[in-house]
């Protein structure tokens, strides 16, 4: 078998495409591909050609490039069209095989490291990722989602918020857009229509207590019910516990540095932390904090009671919280009382944003782990890979990876404020299986 035949087999070329030459120049492999003389594409004669080059998988350790004359044909409507080559996507400077390899790498490591291994600039690799994301989003079939989770996150607190929508039944990202206003719900509604889904068939949403989301759902999806996300509810109580602890710590300075004893769930405490917390409770060192802590745990237990007892148990908890006379807890209890129907609806729908919170936690870790990270670039298109395509952008590196020389070596400093070369693991939005 001749080398040209072997490479043609590796590239999956079929007539009229053929390899005409292979050259090794300055440590690079250059494969020249052409089409047979007189070839027709789609039954149309070749009108003109243009020279193109694509980066391919390395040949052993040597970078490999494909060169070809890309034919242009005149369609029946009189318009000139470029023929799609079989080894690359339209408009891409990489072969499909190279793109698949690059996406697999960025699913396992920071983009800056993957770019070094691929011998690309991180800017060019990001462009490849965004093209992959766009193609995946365009090809995504979402079916008819009926139960939706919605939440927002930011690159840094108070900066560049994006809103993310997930299908709670399929457990996948559906859509993301910049901002966190009620307009995001109308954008999502338009997205559903564009994908052939009926917004009127969306039955339920779960979200936090933000008025923007609640108002947007009421206007864009008036038929859908709203279940307040229980994790956000517990977070409100947790903040109330912390506010109470801070006030008491000012009076008892010897008990400082106990914050996480009160904020963690008991199951997440180490044995040493459990003993420390037990001592604080027995000494009654923080009487108000201890009471607020108990009310928080009692609220979490509410979600374990049978549906038939839920309403009674909820209002009993409201009574205890109001009777505690702890200002921060009373404020939360009043808020819960005013939203009782949306909280109690959980016992009917059993939906929450647990999946979405885990997704966004990885994204927030990725932005913090990226020195100089300024904003989600380019906004909605930087949300996914995470579950649907198996990509680990946003994944914390393992201990083995952190100890590896490629992880610990000095990273170049970028002069760009928008997207430094060390931007690693934030998230994209490829919401379908590869």
C-alpha positions in Angstrom: 0.0 0.0 0.0 1.3 3.4 -1.0 1.6 6.2 1.6 -1.0 8.2 -0.2 -3.4 5.3 -0.1 -2.7 4.8 3.6 -3.3 8.4 4.5 -6.5 8.5 2.3 -7.8 5.5 4.3 -7.0 7.2 7.5 -8.8 10.4 6.4 -11.7 8.4 5.1 -11.4 9.9 1.6 -13.6 8.6 -1.2 -13.8 9.6 -4.8 -13.6 12.1 -6.2 -11.2 13.2 -3.4 -7.7 11.8 -3.4 -4.3 12.6 -1.8 -1.8 13.8 -4.4 1.3 14.6 -2.3 2.7 14.3 1.2 5.6 16.6 2.4 7.6 16.9 5.6 8.7 20.5 5.9 10.3 22.1 9.0 9.0 19.4 11.4 5.5 19.5 10.0 3.5 17.1 7.8 1.6 18.6 4.9 -0.9 16.5 3.1 -2.2 17.8 -0.3 -5.7 16.7 -1.2 -7.4 17.3 -4.6 -10.4 16.1 -6.5 -10.4 14.2 -9.8 -10.4 16.2 -13.0 -14.0 16.6 -14.3 -15.6 15.8 -11.0 -19.1 17.0 -10.3 -20.5 17.9 -6.9 -24.2 17.5 -6.4 -24.5 17.0 -10.1 -23.0 20.5 -10.7 -19.7 21.4 -12.5 -16.9 23.1 -10.7 -17.0 26.9 -11.3 -13.9 27.9 -9.4 -11.6 26.8 -6.5 -10.0 28.3 -3.5 -7.0 27.1 -1.6 -7.7 26.1 2.1 -5.7 24.6 4.9 -6.8 22.7 8.0 -5.0 21.5 11.1 -5.2 17.7 11.6 -4.2 15.3 14.3 -0.5 15.0 14.8 1.4 12.4 12.8 3.3 10.9 15.7 4.7 14.0 17.4 4.7 16.2 14.3 1.9 18.7 13.6 -0.1 17.7 10.5 -1.9 20.0 8.0 -4.3 19.2 5.1 -4.2 21.5 2.0 -6.9 21.3 -0.6 -8.5 23.2 -3.5 -12.1 23.7 -2.4 -14.4 23.7 -5.4 -17.2 26.2 -5.9 -20.3 25.5 -8.0 -23.1 27.5 -9.4 -26.5 26.3 -8.2 -29.7 26.2 -10.2 -30.7 29.5 -8.6 -27.6 31.1 -10.1 -25.8 31.5 -6.8 -22.2 30.4 -6.2 -21.8 27.9 -3.3 -18.7 26.4 -1.7 -18.7 22.6 -1.6 -18.5 21.1 1.8 -15.3 19.0 2.3 -15.8 15.7 4.0 -13.1 16.1 6.6 -14.1 19.4 8.2 -17.1 21.5 9.3 -18.0 24.5 7.2 -15.9 27.5 8.1 -13.6 25.6 10.4 -9.8 25.7 10.2 -9.6 22.2 11.9 -10.5 18.7 10.8 -13.4 17.0 12.5 -10.9 14.5 14.1 -8.8 17.4 15.5 -11.9 19.1 16.9 -13.0 15.9 18.6 -9.6 15.4 20.2 -9.5 19.1 21.3 -12.9 18.9 22.9 -11.9 15.7 24.7 -8.8 17.4 26.1 -10.7 20.5 27.4 -13.1 18.1 29.1 -10.3 16.9 31.3 -8.0 19.9 31.9 -7.9 23.7 31.8 -8.1 25.3 28.3 -4.6 27.0 28.7 -3.0 23.6 29.3 -4.9 21.9 26.5 -3.8 24.7 24.2 -0.2 24.1 25.0 -0.5 20.4 24.4 -2.2 21.1 21.0 0.3 23.8 20.2 -2.4 26.4 19.7 -3.0 29.8 21.2 -5.7 29.7 23.9 -7.7 32.3 21.9 -7.9 30.0 18.9 -8.8 27.0 21.1 -11.6 29.1 22.7 -12.9 29.9 19.2 -13.0 26.2 18.4 -14.9 25.5 21.6 -17.4 28.2 20.8 -17.9 26.9 17.3 -18.5 23.4 18.7 -21.0 24.9 21.3 -22.9 26.7 18.6 -23.2 23.7 16.3 -24.3 21.5 19.2 -26.9 24.1 20.3 -28.2 24.5 16.8 -28.6 20.7 16.4 -30.1 20.2 19.9 -33.5 18.7 20.0 -35.1 19.6 23.3 -38.4 17.7 23.0 -41.2 19.2 25.1 -39.9 20.2 28.5 -42.6 20.6 31.1 -40.7 21.3 34.4 -38.0 24.0 34.3 -35.4 25.1 36.8 -34.0 28.6 36.6 -31.2 30.3 38.4 -28.4 32.9 37.9 -24.7 33.1 38.5 -21.9 35.6 37.9 -18.2 35.7 37.2 -17.8 37.7 40.3 -20.3 39.0 42.9 -22.3 41.7 41.2 -20.6 41.4 37.8 -21.9 39.9 34.5 -24.8 37.8 35.6 -26.2 35.1 33.4 -29.5 33.2 33.8 -29.5 29.5 33.1 -32.5 27.3 32.4 -32.5 23.5 32.8 -34.9 20.7 32.0 -35.4 19.1 35.4 -36.7 15.8 34.0 -34.0 15.3 31.4 -31.4 16.9 33.7 -29.7 19.0 31.0 -29.1 22.7 30.3 -31.6 24.1 27.8 -30.7 27.8 27.5 -28.6 30.6 29.0 -28.7 34.3 28.5 -27.0 37.4 29.9 -28.6 39.3 32.7 -31.0 38.2 35.5 -34.1 40.2 34.8 -37.6 39.1 33.9 -36.7 39.6 30.2 -34.7 36.3 30.4 -38.0 34.5 30.7 -39.3 36.0 27.4 -36.0 35.1 25.8 -36.4 31.5 27.0 -40.0 31.5 25.7 -38.7 32.6 22.3 -36.1 29.9 22.4 -38.7 27.2 23.1 -40.7 28.3 20.1 -37.6 28.3 17.8 -36.9 24.7 18.9 -40.5 23.6 18.1 -41.6 23.3 21.7 -44.9 24.8 23.0 -44.3 27.3 25.9 -48.0 26.8 26.9 -47.2 23.2 27.9 -44.6 24.2 30.5 -46.2 23.2 33.7 -43.9 24.2 36.5 -40.9 26.3 37.4 -38.6 26.2 40.4 -36.5 29.3 41.3 -35.4 31.5 44.1 -37.6 34.3 45.6 -36.2 37.0 43.3 -39.1 39.2 42.1 -37.6 39.4 38.6 -37.9 35.7 38.0 -41.3 35.4 39.7 -42.7 38.4 37.7 -41.2 37.1 34.5 -42.7 33.6 34.9 -46.1 35.1 35.7 -46.0 37.2 32.5 -44.3 34.8 30.1 -45.7 31.5 31.4 -49.0 32.4 33.1 -50.2 28.8 33.1 -47.1 27.4 34.9 -47.0 27.0 38.7 -44.0 28.1 40.7 -42.2 26.1 43.4 -39.7 28.0 45.5 -36.4 26.2 45.5 -35.9 24.7 49.0 -32.1 25.1 48.9 -32.5 28.9 48.5 -35.0 28.8 51.4 -32.6 27.1 53.6 -29.9 29.5 52.5 -32.0 32.4 53.7 -32.3 30.8 57.1 -28.6 30.0 57.1 -27.8 33.7 56.6 -30.2 34.5 59.5 -28.2 32.1 61.7 -25.0 33.8 60.7 -26.3 37.3 61.3 -27.4 36.2 64.8 -24.0 34.6 65.4 -22.1 37.8 64.4 -24.2 39.9 66.8 -23.5 37.5 69.7 -19.9 37.1 68.9 -19.3 40.8 69.5 -20.4 40.3 73.1 -18.4 37.0 73.6 -15.1 37.4 71.8 -13.7 34.2 73.2 -16.1 32.2 71.1 -15.0 33.6 67.8 -14.1 31.4 64.8 -17.2 29.2 65.2 -18.9 30.3 62.0 -18.8 27.0 60.1 -19.9 25.0 63.1 -23.3 26.8 62.8 -23.5 27.0 59.0 -22.7 23.4 58.1 -25.3 20.6 58.2 -24.6 18.2 61.1 -23.8 15.3 58.7 -21.0 17.4 57.2 -19.2 18.1 60.4 -16.1 16.3 61.4 -15.9 14.5 64.7 -13.9 17.3 66.2 -16.4 19.9 64.9 -19.3 17.9 66.3 -17.6 18.0 69.8 -17.0 21.7 69.6 -20.6 22.4 68.6 -21.9 20.2 71.4 -19.8 22.1 73.9 -21.1 25.4 72.7 -24.7 24.2 72.9 -24.2 22.8 76.4 -22.5 25.9 77.7 -25.3 28.0 76.1 -22.5 30.3 74.9 -24.7 31.5 72.0 -28.3 31.2 73.2 -29.9 33.1 70.3 -27.7 31.5 67.7 -28.4 28.1 69.2 -32.1 28.7 68.9 -31.8 30.0 65.3 -29.7 27.0 64.4 -32.4 24.7 65.8 -35.1 26.4 63.8 -33.0 26.0 60.7 -32.6 22.3 61.3 -36.3 22.0 62.0 -37.2 23.7 58.8 -35.0 21.3 56.8 -36.8 18.4 58.5 -40.1 19.8 57.2 -39.4 18.4 53.8 -39.4 14.9 55.3 -42.9 15.0 56.6 -45.8 13.3 54.7 -47.7 15.6 52.3 -50.9 15.4 54.4 -49.1 16.9 57.4 -47.0 19.4 55.5 -49.2 22.4 55.9 -49.8 21.9 59.6 -46.0 21.4 60.2 -45.1 24.4 58.2 -47.4 26.8 60.1 -46.3 25.3 63.4 -42.7 26.2 62.4 -43.8 29.7 61.4 -45.3 30.1 64.9 -42.1 28.9 66.6 -39.9 31.2 64.4 -42.1 34.3 65.2 -42.1 33.4 68.9 -38.3 33.2 69.0 -38.1 37.0 68.8 -34.8 36.7 66.9 -35.0 39.6 64.5 -33.2 37.9 61.6 -35.3 34.7 61.9 -38.5 36.6 62.3 -37.9 38.5 59.1 -37.3 35.2 57.2 -40.5 33.6 58.8 -42.6 36.6 57.6 -41.1 36.1 54.1 -42.0 32.4 54.2 -45.5 33.1 55.5 -46.2 35.4 52.6 -44.9 32.8 50.1 -46.5 29.8 51.8 -48.4 28.5 48.7 -45.2 28.4 46.6 -43.2 26.7 49.4 -45.9 24.1 50.2 -46.2 23.3 46.4 -42.9 21.4 46.8 -44.9 18.6 48.4 -46.9 18.3 45.1 -44.1 18.8 42.5 -41.1 17.6 44.4 -38.8 19.7 42.2 -35.8 21.8 43.2 -32.7 23.3 41.7 -30.2 20.9 43.2 -29.0 19.7 39.8 -28.6 23.3 38.6 -26.9 24.5 41.8 -24.3 21.7 41.4 -23.8 22.8 37.8 -23.3 26.4 38.6 -21.0 25.7 41.6 -18.5 24.1 39.2 -18.8 27.2 36.9 -18.2 29.6 39.8 -15.2 27.5 40.9 -13.8 27.7 37.4 -14.1 31.4 37.2 -12.3 31.8 40.6 -9.6 29.4 39.4 -8.9 31.5 36.4 -6.5 34.4 37.2 -7.8 37.6 35.7 -11.1 36.2 34.7 -13.4 39.2 34.0 -16.6 38.0 32.4 -18.4 35.1 30.8 -17.2 35.3 27.3 -19.3 35.4 25.2 -22.1 35.3 27.8 -24.6 32.6 27.1 -22.3 30.5 24.9 -20.0 29.8 27.8 -22.3 27.7 29.8 -22.4 23.9 29.1 -20.3 20.9 28.3 -20.8 20.0 32.0 -23.4 17.1 32.0 -24.7 16.8 28.5 -21.5 16.5 26.5 -19.4 15.1 29.4 -17.1 18.0 29.4 -15.3 18.9 32.6 -15.0 22.6 32.1 -15.6 23.9 35.6 -14.2 20.7 37.2 -11.8 21.0 40.1 -8.5 19.3 39.2 -7.7 16.1 41.0 -4.7 15.9 43.4 -2.8 14.0 40.8 -3.4 16.7 38.2 -2.5 19.5 40.6 0.8 17.7 41.4 1.6 17.1 37.7 4.4 19.4 36.4 2.1 20.7 33.6 -0.3 21.9 36.2 2.2 23.4 38.6 4.6 25.0 36.0 4.7 28.7 35.7 1.8 30.0 33.5 2.2 32.9 31.1 0.8 36.2 32.1 -1.8 37.6 29.7 -2.0 41.3 28.8 -5.7 40.9 27.8 -8.3 42.1 30.3 -11.1 40.3 28.6 -9.9 36.8 28.4 -6.4 35.9 29.7 -4.5 32.9 28.3 -4.8 31.2 31.7 -8.5 31.2 31.6 -9.3 27.6 32.6 -12.4 25.7 33.4 -15.4 28.0 33.1 -18.4 26.6 31.4 -19.8 26.3 27.9 -23.2 25.3 26.6 -23.0 22.2 24.6 -26.3 20.8 25.6 -26.4 17.5 23.7 -24.5 14.2 23.6 -21.5 14.2 21.2 
